[in-house]
């Protein structure tokens, strides 16, 4: 089975545009070393992915916790979309092993570094943006399991 098909199976989503999934796997260090081949980095998808994750998580929390004030919802959202949480999701899906890094990016397999795994999970979410509605059918993270940070 092709790498992209395996990744789609792990994600539980079939991409209409396989090029977006492939692009999500190209770290800027890899793209810089392969410019002659027309490879672009995943940074634009990472930008989009940040917005998708923020929107989906905010909407989920808003509806899951109708009585919580904005400040509490903001802290919960931040805990869910932080680098450490993205690292855990990326690790569980093996996304870090699929990220293509250049020599300046540490070689390959960024899954051992939280920043590396986040560098593929956010762009992958960007590539998933047409499917953001999936969470409404029960695919959202279990935000009820997130502990609310204590106010200072």
C-alpha positions in Angstrom: 0.0 0.0 0.0 1.3 3.5 -0.9 2.4 5.8 1.9 -0.4 8.3 1.2 -3.0 5.5 1.3 -1.6 4.3 4.6 -1.7 7.8 6.0 -5.3 8.3 4.8 -6.3 5.1 6.6 -4.6 6.3 9.8 -6.4 9.6 9.5 -9.7 8.0 8.7 -10.1 10.4 5.7 -9.6 10.0 2.0 -8.2 13.2 0.4 -9.8 14.4 -2.8 -6.6 16.2 -3.6 -3.7 13.9 -2.8 -1.3 16.7 -3.6 -2.4 18.5 -0.5 -1.6 15.5 1.7 1.8 15.1 0.0 2.5 18.8 0.4 1.8 18.5 4.1 4.7 16.2 4.4 7.4 18.6 3.0 9.2 20.5 5.7 10.8 23.8 4.6 14.3 22.2 5.0 13.3 19.5 2.5 11.6 22.0 0.1 14.6 24.3 0.1 16.8 21.4 -0.9 14.4 20.3 -3.7 13.3 23.6 -5.2 14.6 22.4 -8.6 11.8 19.7 -8.5 9.1 22.2 -7.7 8.7 21.1 -4.1 7.0 23.6 -1.8 7.1 23.5 2.0 4.1 22.8 4.1 4.2 26.2 5.8 1.1 27.6 4.0 -0.8 24.4 4.9 0.5 24.8 8.5 -1.0 28.4 8.6 -4.3 27.0 7.3 -4.1 24.0 9.7 -3.7 26.3 12.7 -6.9 28.1 11.8 -8.8 24.9 11.1 -7.8 23.4 14.4 -8.6 26.6 16.3 -12.1 26.8 14.7 -13.0 23.2 15.0 -11.8 23.1 18.6 -13.5 26.4 19.6 -16.8 25.3 18.1 -16.7 21.9 19.8 -15.9 23.4 23.2 -18.5 26.1 22.8 -21.2 23.5 22.3 -19.8 20.9 24.7 -19.5 23.4 27.6 -22.4 25.9 27.2 -22.0 27.3 30.8 -18.3 28.0 30.8 -17.0 31.6 30.4 -14.9 32.6 27.5 -11.7 32.6 29.5 -12.1 29.0 30.5 -12.9 28.0 26.9 -9.9 29.8 25.7 -7.6 28.0 28.1 -9.1 24.6 27.2 -8.7 25.4 23.5 -5.1 26.4 24.1 -4.4 23.1 25.9 -5.9 21.1 23.1 -4.1 22.7 20.2 -0.7 23.3 21.9 2.5 21.8 20.5 2.6 19.0 23.1 -1.0 17.9 22.3 -0.3 18.0 18.6 2.9 15.9 19.2 0.8 13.3 21.0 -1.7 13.0 18.2 1.1 13.0 15.6 2.9 10.3 17.5 -0.2 8.1 17.8 -0.7 8.3 14.0 2.9 8.0 13.1 2.9 11.3 11.3 6.4 12.3 12.2 7.8 9.3 10.4 6.2 10.6 7.2 7.6 14.1 7.4 10.3 14.8 4.7 13.1 16.7 6.2 16.2 18.1 4.5 19.7 17.7 5.8 19.3 20.9 7.7 16.1 19.7 9.3 17.6 16.8 11.1 17.4 14.1 8.5 14.1 12.2 8.7 11.6 11.1 11.2 10.7 14.2 13.0 8.4 12.3 15.2 10.9 12.2 18.0 10.7 16.0 18.5 7.5 17.8 19.5 8.2 20.6 17.1 8.8 18.2 14.2 5.5 16.3 14.9 3.6 19.5 15.1 5.2 20.6 11.9 3.3 17.8 10.2 0.1 17.6 12.2 -0.9 21.3 11.6 -0.2 21.1 7.8 -2.1 17.9 7.7 -5.1 19.6 9.4 -4.7 22.3 6.7 -5.0 19.7 4.1 -8.1 18.3 5.9 -9.8 21.7 5.9 -12.6 20.6 3.4 -13.4 17.8 5.9 -13.5 20.0 9.0 -17.2 19.2 9.3 -16.3 15.6 10.2 -16.0 16.5 13.8 -19.7 17.2 14.0 -20.3 13.5 13.4 -18.3 12.6 16.6 -14.8 12.8 15.3 -13.8 15.7 17.6 -11.2 15.1 20.4 -12.6 14.4 23.8 -12.4 17.9 25.2 -14.2 16.8 28.3 -11.0 15.0 29.3 -8.9 18.2 29.3 -8.2 19.6 32.7 -9.0 23.2 33.0 -5.9 25.2 34.0 -6.2 26.9 37.3 -6.5 30.7 37.3 -3.6 32.6 38.8 
